[in-house]
């Protein structure tokens, strides 16, 4: 049961943030006509999702230094990311080159 809970909670947080962003964005657009609702919803939703990280860190009792590693670990992850990005984008570049698209 706990596995199902941990699986569904991120989806529920995302849906709650998007719903709240839609409600807040609608009232902002109704109050001031200059703003567009799609731009507002995207920005408000992103801000709410970023701010939802802090309660999650408290609930999970995680460190405040989340994502910080040693120099060796950082460079290892950097090389892995560069390698995966290179492998991912190389077929796209090959096809674009073969089709002579610049």
C-alpha positions, -999 to +999 in steps of 0.1 A: +000+000+000+029+024+008+044+018-027+011+028-043+010+059-021+045+070-031+037+063-067+005+085-068+016+114-046+038+132-073+009+130-097-015+145-071+009+173-063+013+181-100-025+181-105-030+202-074-004+227-085-019+230-120-054+234-106-043+261-083-024+278-111-055+277-133-076+293-106-051+320-097-044+327-134-081+330-142-086+356-114-054+375-125-067+376-161-102+386-150-088+414-129-063+427-154-070+422-191-034+427-202-023+393-190-028+362-211-042+332-192-018+306-208+013+325-199+001+331-164-008+295-158+026+283-170+045+307-148+023+303-117+023+265-121+061+264-123+064+286-093+040+265-073+059+233-083+092+248-073+078+259-039+063+225-033+099+211-031+104+226+004+074+208+021+085+176+004+120+180+018+106+185+053+083+155+050+111+133+037+136+147+062+161+153+035+192+174+038+193+210+029+222+203+006+202+181-017+220+176-051+254+187-039+281+160-042+319+158-040+341+171-069+348+135-081+311+127-081+302+159-098+327+153-127+316+117-130+280+128-134+290+156-157+308+131-180+279+107-179+255+135-188+276+147-216+280+111-229+243+104-228+235+137-244+260+130-272+246+095-278+210+109-278+217+138-302+241+121-326+214+103-346+195+136-350+227+154-363+234+125-387+199+126-402+200+164-405+234+162-422+223+135-446+192+155-455+214+186-459+194+207-434+213+235-417 
